[in-house]
């Protein structure tokens, strides 16, 4: 995972990206720190790579949460990365994890509206709240999970907040740029939106269009060994 992520970051930086955001929680938990501490300083000291876990932990802390449930992939759950990140900010917040291994395959298969997905979400939430019935906030800590937001909302007590990371990361990025004018001033206001995929463009286009809310056309790229 680490080497593949480095290849992707290197590819984007060589295309002129000044700032790269790793939107995947699993990669953020397993590779981000090494990229920031080992890869960038020696090759691209003027470029930035950010993840989604730190900003999400900040949002949870800022909201005044007491007990938060993390719905995530098995890799993120095993890393317990949210425990360590939240503890740095507010050690009194309790963190509970629930791995949801079946959700990504269901969403990528386009079966999120089927009755089976509803039952699986219900089962995961029951398991989470069985750990502590007083959980007051749930974080959907996977890019795929917001597709099932309404299903999560339907099976979650109305007083419990459900956070999707997209709006959180967008807001935190705006704050980051306001605090790092040396980065903000170098960013163009006339950029383009381009979709690149290392997988089948047809499959990517179908899935990306579902997330993006409009038609997406991507270009296939191949990542190679670093120079």
C-alpha positions in Angstrom: 0.0 0.0 0.0 2.8 2.4 0.9 4.7 2.0 -2.3 1.6 2.2 -4.5 0.5 5.4 -2.7 3.9 6.9 -3.2 3.7 6.2 -6.9 0.3 7.9 -7.1 1.5 10.9 -5.1 4.6 11.2 -7.3 2.5 11.0 -10.4 0.2 13.8 -9.3 3.1 16.0 -8.2 4.9 15.6 -11.5 1.7 16.8 -13.2 2.0 20.0 -11.2 -0.1 19.4 -8.1 1.1 21.6 -5.2 -1.2 19.9 -2.7 -2.4 16.3 -2.7 -5.2 15.1 -0.4 -5.4 11.4 0.3 -9.1 10.8 0.6 -8.9 7.2 1.7 -9.0 6.5 5.4 -7.2 3.2 5.1 -4.3 4.8 3.2 -4.3 7.8 5.5 -3.9 5.5 8.5 -1.2 3.3 6.9 0.9 5.4 4.6 0.4 9.2 5.1 2.9 9.7 7.9 5.8 8.0 6.1 5.0 10.0 2.9 5.1 13.2 4.9 8.2 12.4 6.9 10.3 10.3 4.6 9.2 10.8 0.9 8.4 14.5 0.6 11.4 16.1 2.5 14.0 14.6 0.2 12.3 14.9 -3.2 9.5 17.5 -3.0 10.1 19.6 0.1 7.8 22.4 -1.3 4.8 20.1 -1.8 2.1 19.1 0.7 0.2 15.8 1.2 -2.7 15.8 3.6 -5.0 13.1 4.8 -8.5 12.9 6.2 -8.1 11.4 9.7 -6.5 14.4 11.4 -9.2 16.9 10.2 -12.0 14.4 11.1 -10.6 14.0 14.6 -10.4 17.8 14.9 -14.1 18.1 13.9 -15.2 15.5 16.4 -13.3 17.4 19.1 -14.7 20.8 18.1 -18.2 19.4 18.1 -17.9 18.5 21.8 -18.6 14.8 21.3 -18.3 12.6 24.3 -18.6 9.2 22.7 -18.0 8.6 19.0 -18.5 5.5 16.9 -16.2 5.0 13.9 -17.6 3.0 11.0 -14.7 2.0 8.9 -12.8 -0.7 7.0 -11.1 -3.4 8.8 -7.7 -1.8 8.2 -8.7 1.4 9.9 -10.3 -0.4 12.8 -7.1 -2.5 13.4 -4.9 0.6 13.3 -7.0 2.3 16.0 -5.7 5.5 14.4 -8.8 7.6 15.4 -8.2 6.7 19.1 -4.6 8.1 19.0 -5.6 11.2 17.0 -8.6 12.1 19.1 -6.7 11.4 22.3 -4.1 14.1 21.3 -6.9 16.7 21.2 -9.2 15.5 24.0 -8.4 12.3 25.9 -11.8 12.3 27.6 -13.6 11.4 24.3 -14.4 7.7 24.1 -13.9 6.0 20.7 -15.7 2.8 19.6 -15.1 1.0 16.3 -17.2 -1.1 14.0 -15.7 -2.7 10.9 -18.0 -2.8 7.9 -16.3 -5.1 5.4 -19.4 -5.8 3.3 -20.4 -2.2 2.5 -17.8 -1.3 -0.1 -18.5 -4.4 -2.2 -22.2 -3.8 -2.0 -21.8 -0.1 -3.1 -19.4 -0.9 -5.9 -21.8 -3.6 -7.2 -24.5 -0.9 -7.3 -26.7 -2.8 -4.8 -26.9 -0.2 -2.1 -30.7 0.2 -2.5 -31.4 -3.5 -2.0 -33.0 -4.9 1.1 -29.9 -6.8 2.0 -27.8 -3.7 2.3 -30.4 -2.2 4.7 -30.2 -5.3 6.9 -26.4 -5.2 6.9 -26.3 -1.6 7.9 -28.8 -2.3 10.7 -26.6 -5.2 11.9 -23.4 -3.1 12.0 -25.1 -0.3 13.9 -26.7 -2.7 16.4 -23.2 -4.1 17.0 -21.8 -0.6 17.5 -24.4 0.5 19.9 -24.2 -2.7 21.8 -20.7 -1.5 22.9 -22.2 1.6 24.3 -25.8 2.8 24.0 -24.7 6.4 24.7 -22.7 7.0 21.6 -23.6 10.5 20.5 -21.8 10.8 17.1 -21.0 8.4 14.3 -18.3 9.1 11.7 -18.7 7.5 8.3 -14.9 7.1 7.8 -14.8 5.7 4.3 -15.4 7.5 1.0 -18.0 4.9 0.0 -20.3 5.1 3.1 -22.1 8.4 2.4 -23.8 6.7 -0.5 -25.7 4.8 2.2 -26.2 7.9 4.4 -30.0 7.7 4.4 -29.8 4.0 5.4 -27.5 4.9 8.3 -29.8 7.7 9.3 -32.9 5.5 9.3 -31.3 3.0 11.7 -29.6 5.5 14.0 -31.4 7.2 16.9 -32.4 10.7 15.9 -30.3 12.5 18.5 -27.1 10.9 17.3 -25.1 13.0 14.8 -23.8 11.3 11.6 -20.8 12.9 10.0 -19.8 12.5 6.4 -16.2 13.4 5.7 -16.6 15.3 2.5 -18.0 18.5 3.9 -15.6 18.2 6.9 -12.5 17.9 4.7 -13.7 20.7 2.4 -14.1 23.1 5.4 -10.8 22.0 7.0 -9.0 22.5 3.7 -10.3 26.1 3.5 -9.1 26.7 7.0 -5.7 25.1 6.2 -5.2 27.4 3.2 -6.1 30.4 5.2 -3.4 29.5 7.7 -0.8 28.6 5.1 -0.8 31.5 2.7 2.5 30.2 1.2 0.5 27.4 -0.3 -2.7 29.3 -1.0 -0.9 32.0 -3.0 0.6 29.4 -5.3 -2.7 27.8 -6.2 -4.3 28.7 -9.5 -7.9 29.9 -9.6 -8.2 28.8 -13.2 -7.6 25.1 -12.8 -9.4 22.2 -14.5 -11.2 19.2 -13.1 -9.7 16.0 -14.4 -10.5 12.4 -13.5 -7.7 9.7 -13.7 -8.1 6.0 -13.0 -5.6 3.2 -12.7 -8.5 0.8 -13.1 -10.9 0.2 -15.9 -12.2 3.6 -17.0 -15.7 2.2 -17.7 -16.0 0.8 -14.2 -14.5 3.9 -12.6 -16.8 6.2 -14.6 -19.9 4.3 -13.4 -18.8 4.4 -9.7 -17.5 8.0 -9.8 -20.7 9.3 -11.4 -22.7 7.8 -8.6 -20.5 9.6 -6.0 -20.1 12.8 -8.0 -23.8 13.2 -8.9 -23.2 13.8 -12.6 -21.5 12.1 -15.5 -17.8 11.4 -15.2 -15.4 10.6 -17.9 -11.9 9.4 -16.8 -8.6 8.8 -18.5 -6.7 5.6 -17.8 -3.2 6.0 -16.4 -0.5 3.5 -15.4 1.7 4.0 -12.4 5.3 2.8 -12.7 8.4 2.4 -10.7 9.7 5.7 -9.2 12.7 7.3 -10.9 
